[in-house]
Amino acid sequence: MVPYTVHRSDQMAAYWVKVKTGVVGIHYKSLTPDIVQKIGTNKGILVTAVVRDGPAFHADILRNDVISKIDGTFVHDSQTLQYATSGKSGQDVDFTILRNNQEIVKKVRLGTQGVE
């Protein structure tokens, strides 16, 4: 038998910070393979949360909606979302969303950059 010593240290930290809501007021993620199969396209982002009193909240965009286009521009990640909304703060833009196998167009008045 060989003697040995194991030094182990487990640590965990968690913290919460208030983040800026951006011009749309949503949290989102990329589409999962299951959702892509269900809706029949890989273009879009899945809304995971809607910020209360944000632009998306007032336009009745809901959690689990899929945003496929903004003013006719396909959206599929943060870069295309930013491109489609850049320079349009305070303006009304058309969001094409997929909900319950239906395509719906919602008019969203974008917020200003940096609003909390």
C-alpha positions as CSV (number, residue, x, y, z in Angstrom):
1,M,0.0,0.0,0.0
2,V,1.3,3.4,-1.0
3,P,0.2,6.3,1.3
4,Y,-1.1,9.4,-0.5
5,T,-2.9,12.7,0.4
6,V,-5.7,14.3,-1.5
7,H,-6.3,18.0,-1.1
8,R,-9.7,18.9,-2.3
9,S,-11.5,22.2,-2.3
10,D,-15.0,22.8,-3.7
11,Q,-16.2,26.3,-4.0
12,M,-19.3,27.9,-5.6
13,A,-20.3,31.5,-6.1
14,A,-23.6,32.8,-7.4
15,Y,-24.6,36.4,-8.0
16,W,-27.4,38.4,-9.6
17,V,-27.0,41.6,-11.5
18,K,-29.6,43.8,-13.1
19,V,-29.0,43.7,-16.9
20,K,-30.1,46.2,-19.4
21,T,-33.2,45.2,-21.4
22,G,-32.0,46.4,-24.7
23,V,-34.2,47.8,-27.3
24,V,-36.6,44.8,-27.6
25,G,-36.9,43.7,-24.0
26,I,-36.6,39.9,-24.4
27,H,-34.2,37.1,-23.5
28,Y,-33.8,34.5,-26.1
29,K,-31.8,31.5,-27.3
30,S,-31.1,29.6,-30.5
31,L,-33.7,27.2,-31.8
32,T,-33.4,23.6,-30.6
33,P,-33.5,20.7,-33.1
34,D,-37.0,19.8,-31.8
35,I,-38.4,23.3,-32.4
36,V,-36.7,23.4,-35.9
37,Q,-38.4,20.1,-36.8
38,K,-41.8,21.3,-35.4
39,I,-41.8,24.7,-37.2
40,G,-40.1,23.5,-40.4
41,T,-37.3,26.2,-40.5
42,N,-34.0,26.9,-38.8
43,K,-34.5,30.6,-39.1
44,G,-35.5,32.3,-35.9
45,I,-34.9,32.8,-32.2
46,L,-36.9,31.4,-29.3
47,V,-38.1,33.9,-26.7
48,T,-37.3,32.6,-23.3
49,A,-38.4,35.6,-21.3
50,V,-40.2,38.9,-21.8
51,V,-39.2,41.8,-19.7
52,R,-42.2,43.4,-17.9
53,D,-43.1,46.8,-19.3
54,G,-40.5,46.4,-22.1
55,P,-41.3,46.9,-25.8
56,A,-42.0,43.2,-26.5
57,F,-44.3,43.1,-23.4
58,H,-46.4,45.9,-24.7
59,A,-46.6,44.3,-28.2
60,D,-47.9,41.0,-26.7
61,I,-44.9,38.9,-27.6
62,L,-44.9,35.9,-25.4
63,R,-42.5,33.4,-23.9
64,N,-41.9,30.5,-26.4
65,D,-42.7,32.6,-29.4
66,V,-40.3,32.2,-32.3
67,I,-39.2,35.5,-33.8
68,S,-38.4,34.8,-37.4
69,K,-38.1,38.2,-39.0
70,I,-37.8,41.9,-38.0
71,D,-38.9,44.3,-40.7
72,G,-38.4,41.5,-43.3
73,T,-34.9,40.6,-42.1
74,F,-34.4,37.0,-41.0
75,V,-33.2,36.7,-37.4
76,H,-31.3,33.7,-36.1
77,D,-28.8,34.9,-33.5
78,S,-27.8,38.0,-31.5
79,Q,-25.8,39.4,-34.5
80,T,-28.8,39.4,-36.8
81,L,-31.1,40.6,-34.1
82,Q,-28.8,43.6,-33.5
83,Y,-28.5,44.2,-37.2
84,A,-32.2,44.2,-37.7
85,T,-32.8,46.7,-34.8
86,S,-29.8,49.0,-35.1
87,G,-30.5,52.6,-35.6
88,K,-34.3,52.1,-35.1
89,S,-34.6,53.0,-31.4
90,G,-38.0,54.6,-30.7
91,Q,-39.4,53.5,-34.0
92,D,-42.2,51.0,-34.8
93,V,-40.9,47.8,-36.5
94,D,-42.7,44.7,-37.6
95,F,-41.8,41.4,-35.8
96,T,-42.9,38.3,-37.6
97,I,-43.4,35.6,-35.0
98,L,-44.5,32.0,-35.1
99,R,-47.0,30.9,-32.5
100,N,-49.1,27.8,-32.5
101,N,-48.1,27.0,-36.1
102,Q,-49.3,30.5,-37.2
103,E,-47.3,33.4,-38.5
104,I,-48.3,36.6,-36.8
105,V,-46.9,40.1,-37.4
106,K,-46.7,42.3,-34.3
107,K,-45.7,46.0,-34.4
108,V,-43.1,46.7,-31.7
109,R,-42.0,50.2,-30.7
110,L,-38.3,49.7,-29.9
111,G,-36.9,51.2,-26.7
112,T,-33.8,53.2,-26.5
113,Q,-30.4,51.6,-26.1
114,G,-29.3,51.2,-22.5
115,V,-32.7,51.5,-20.8
116,E,-33.0,49.4,-17.6
